Amino acid sequence: MGANAQQDVLANVRIGFLGAGSIVEAMLSGIVQKKLLAAERIAVTNRSDQQRLAHLSRQYGVEALTDKLLLVRQSDILILAVKPKDAQEACQSLQGHIRPDQLVISLIAGVSTACIANWLGVNCPIIRTMPNTSSAVGHSVTGIAGGRHSDESHLEMALKLFAAIGSVYVVPEEDLDILTGLTGSGPAYIYYLVEAMEKAGIKAGLAPEMARKLTVQTLLGAAQMLLHSSEEPAVLRRKVTSPGGTTQAGLEVLESYQFQEAVISAVLRAAERSRELGEAYLKLSSR
């Protein structure tokens, strides 16, 4: 879809961000750079960090507000970007101020649309999302799911907004827990692998800067192969692995430590933890 079509979807809306963290900044950068809507149609607020708000206003030309209720009143789309531990208090403080036709988009990990609706006390359209930290460089993988009162037009607006920071996938809400474990937490697993590869390079005598460059370039090359090849990862792995060679020797060590099983367990445990948190928040909301 071209730029004009993207602009049409968001042309007359105003967006308010409740929260001003790193993913919000990535979204502001993407939205403004791709000219999805004018910076003066975007407002941002947070609990108390005025320096942070001033930085975002200077950097992206958006409106910095200290009155969150004013931000809510003037926004067609309200983006909730608070920490999960602050979510209930933040949402309940907005009760009576959210309009039934106002689109609420949540960036709050583990909190269901039903839970947010209970906390807000209104049956408005709610979309739940799960970006990841690669949004900072425009390569987020974002899953989005519509709540009970959202429709295709709401999903379309969310798709356009999150496409500004990377790839977007519409999924059933129950799949967002596994997306959290796979793509939300996934960058940490990759960074953990990079740490280990760098340490190995340094231990073998490489300068730290060289170990970093070689490791990152290796990951980039492998990622490009996965993107551009029609072959399965297992096939690509076997093509690198000569019988009795260096790669086989290294893989045998990984297998002895049950490397694949450990990664699978990590992803599934993160997804399970997302479900656990969601259930805990839902119990809180029903009290």
C-alpha positions in Angstrom: 0.0 0.0 0.0 1.4 3.4 -1.0 2.1 6.4 1.2 -1.1 8.2 0.1 -3.2 5.3 1.2 -1.4 5.2 4.5 -2.0 8.9 5.1 -5.7 8.5 4.3 -6.3 6.1 7.1 -4.7 8.4 9.7 -5.2 11.8 8.0 -7.7 13.3 10.5 -6.8 11.6 13.7 -5.0 12.8 16.8 -2.9 10.4 18.8 -2.0 10.5 22.5 0.7 8.4 24.1 0.3 7.7 27.8 3.9 6.8 28.6 7.2 7.9 27.0 9.6 5.0 27.0 11.9 3.6 24.3 9.2 2.0 22.2 7.1 5.2 22.3 10.2 7.1 21.0 10.7 4.5 18.3 7.0 4.9 17.2 7.3 8.7 17.2 10.4 8.5 15.1 8.8 6.1 12.6 5.5 8.0 12.4 7.1 11.4 11.9 9.8 10.2 9.4 7.3 8.3 7.3 4.9 11.2 7.5 1.9 9.1 8.5 0.5 12.2 10.2 1.7 15.6 11.2 3.7 15.9 14.4 1.4 18.5 15.8 -1.4 15.9 15.8 0.6 13.8 18.3 0.8 14.4 22.1 2.7 12.5 24.7 2.7 12.5 28.5 4.2 10.5 31.4 4.0 10.4 35.1 6.7 12.9 36.1 9.7 13.0 33.8 9.6 16.5 32.3 13.0 16.3 30.8 12.0 13.2 28.9 8.9 14.9 27.5 10.9 18.0 26.6 13.4 15.8 24.7 10.6 14.1 22.7 9.0 17.4 21.9 12.3 18.9 20.6 13.3 15.8 18.7 10.1 15.0 17.0 8.0 18.2 17.1 5.2 16.5 19.1 3.2 18.1 21.9 4.3 17.4 25.4 1.5 17.5 28.0 1.6 17.3 31.8 -2.2 16.9 32.0 -3.0 13.3 31.0 -6.8 13.9 31.0 -6.3 16.7 28.5 -4.3 14.3 26.4 -7.2 11.8 26.6 -9.8 14.3 25.7 -8.0 15.5 22.6 -7.0 12.0 21.3 -8.9 9.9 18.8 -6.3 7.1 19.4 -5.0 6.6 23.0 -1.8 4.5 23.2 -1.3 3.0 26.7 2.5 2.5 27.1 2.8 2.2 30.9 4.6 -0.5 32.8 2.5 -3.6 33.7 2.8 -2.9 37.4 1.3 0.6 36.9 -1.4 -0.5 34.4 -4.3 -0.9 36.7 -3.8 2.4 38.5 -3.2 4.2 35.2 -6.3 2.8 33.5 -8.6 3.3 36.5 -7.5 6.9 36.7 -9.0 7.4 33.2 -12.5 6.1 34.2 -15.2 8.4 33.0 -12.9 10.1 30.5 -12.6 7.5 27.8 -15.2 7.8 25.0 -17.0 4.7 23.6 -15.7 5.6 20.1 -12.1 6.2 21.2 -9.6 3.6 20.0 -7.3 2.4 22.8 -4.1 0.6 21.8 -2.2 -1.2 24.6 1.5 -1.8 24.6 1.3 -3.4 28.1 2.7 -6.9 28.1 0.5 -9.7 29.5 -2.6 -7.6 30.1 -5.7 -8.7 28.1 -8.1 -6.4 26.3 -10.9 -7.7 28.7 -8.8 -6.7 31.7 -8.1 -3.2 30.2 -11.8 -2.7 29.4 -12.7 -3.6 33.1 -10.1 -1.1 34.4 -11.2 1.6 32.0 -14.9 1.0 32.8 -16.1 1.5 29.2 -16.8 -0.7 26.2 -14.5 1.0 23.7 -12.5 -0.6 20.9 -9.2 -1.9 22.4 -6.3 -3.4 20.5 -3.5 -5.2 22.3 0.0 -5.2 20.8 3.4 -6.8 21.4 6.3 -4.9 19.8 9.9 -5.7 20.6 13.0 -3.6 21.3 14.2 -3.9 17.7 11.6 -1.1 17.1 14.5 1.3 18.0 16.1 0.5 14.6 12.8 0.0 12.6 12.9 -3.8 12.7 10.3 -4.6 15.4 8.2 -7.7 15.0 4.8 -6.6 16.3 1.8 -8.8 16.9 -1.6 -7.1 17.2 -5.0 -8.5 18.3 -8.3 -6.8 18.4 -10.6 -6.9 21.4 -14.3 -7.5 21.6 -15.4 -4.0 20.4 -12.7 -3.4 17.7 -13.3 -3.9 14.0 -11.4 -4.0 10.7 -11.0 -0.2 10.6 -9.4 -0.1 14.0 -7.0 -2.9 13.1 -6.1 -1.1 9.9 -5.1 2.0 11.8 -3.0 -0.1 14.2 -1.4 -1.9 11.3 -0.3 1.4 9.7 1.0 2.8 13.0 3.1 -0.2 13.9 4.4 -0.7 10.3 6.3 2.5 11.0 8.6 0.5 13.3 8.8 -2.9 11.5 6.7 -5.9 10.5 3.2 -6.3 11.9 1.1 -9.5 12.2 -2.6 -9.7 13.2 -3.1 -12.7 15.4 -5.8 -14.0 17.8 -5.3 -12.5 21.2 -4.6 -15.9 22.8 -1.5 -16.1 20.5 0.1 -13.0 22.0 1.5 -15.0 24.9 3.6 -17.1 22.5 4.6 -14.0 20.5 5.8 -12.6 23.8 8.0 -15.6 24.4 9.2 -15.8 20.9 9.5 -12.3 19.5 9.1 -10.1 22.6 11.7 -11.9 24.6 13.6 -13.2 21.5 16.1 -10.4 21.1 17.4 -11.2 24.6 18.1 -14.7 23.6 20.0 -13.5 20.5 22.0 -11.0 22.6 22.8 -13.8 25.0 24.2 -15.9 22.2 26.2 -12.9 20.9 27.7 -12.4 24.4 28.9 -16.1 24.4 30.3 -15.9 20.9 32.2 -12.7 21.7 33.6 -14.2 24.9 34.8 -17.2 22.9 36.5 -15.0 20.3 38.2 -13.0 23.1 39.2 -16.2 24.9 40.8 -17.4 21.7 42.9 -14.2 21.4 40.8 -11.8 19.3 40.6 -8.1 20.3 37.1 -7.4 21.8 36.2 -5.0 19.0 37.1 -7.6 16.4 35.2 -10.3 18.2 32.1 -8.0 18.3 32.3 -7.1 14.6 32.9 -10.7 13.4 30.0 -12.0 15.6 27.5 -9.4 14.5 28.4 -9.8 10.8 28.0 -13.5 11.1 24.5 -13.1 12.5 23.6 -10.6 9.8 24.8 -12.9 7.1 22.9 -15.9 8.6 19.7 -13.7 8.9 20.0 -12.7 5.3 20.4 -16.3 4.2 17.2 -17.2 6.1 15.3 -14.2 4.6 16.4 -14.9 1.0 16.6 -18.7 0.8 13.7 -21.0 0.3 15.5 -23.7 2.2 14.7 -24.7 5.7 17.1 -23.7 8.6 18.0 -27.4 9.1 19.0 -27.6 5.4 21.1 -24.5 5.6 22.8 -25.8 8.8 23.7 -29.1 7.1 25.2 -27.2 4.2 27.6 -25.5 6.6 28.4 -28.8 8.4 31.1 -31.0 6.7 31.4 -34.5 8.2 34.3 -34.5 10.6 34.8 -30.8 10.2 35.0 -27.8 12.4 31.3 -27.0 12.4 30.3 -30.6 13.3 32.7 -30.5 16.2 31.1 -27.3 17.5 27.6 -28.5 17.0 28.4 -31.7 18.9 29.3 -29.6 21.9 26.0 -27.6 21.6 24.1 -30.9 21.4 25.8 -32.2 24.5 24.5 -29.2 26.3 21.0 -29.7 24.8 21.2 -26.3 23.1 18.0 -26.6 21.0 16.0 -28.0 24.0 17.2 -25.1 26.2 16.1 -22.5 23.6 12.7 -24.2 23.1 12.2 -24.3 26.9 13.1 -20.7 27.3 10.6 -19.6 24.7 7.8 -21.7 26.2 8.6 -20.6 29.7 8.5 -16.9 28.7 5.1 -17.6 27.0 3.9 -19.4 30.1 5.0 -16.4 32.3 3.0 -14.0 30.0 -0.1 -16.2 30.6 0.6 -16.2 34.3 0.8 -12.5 34.5 -2.3 -12.1 32.4 -4.3 -14.3 34.7 -3.0 -12.4 37.8 -4.0 -9.1 36.2 -7.5 -10.5 35.3 -8.0 -11.6 38.9 -7.1 -8.1 40.1 -9.5 -6.5 37.6 -12.4 -8.7 38.7 -12.2 -7.7 42.4 
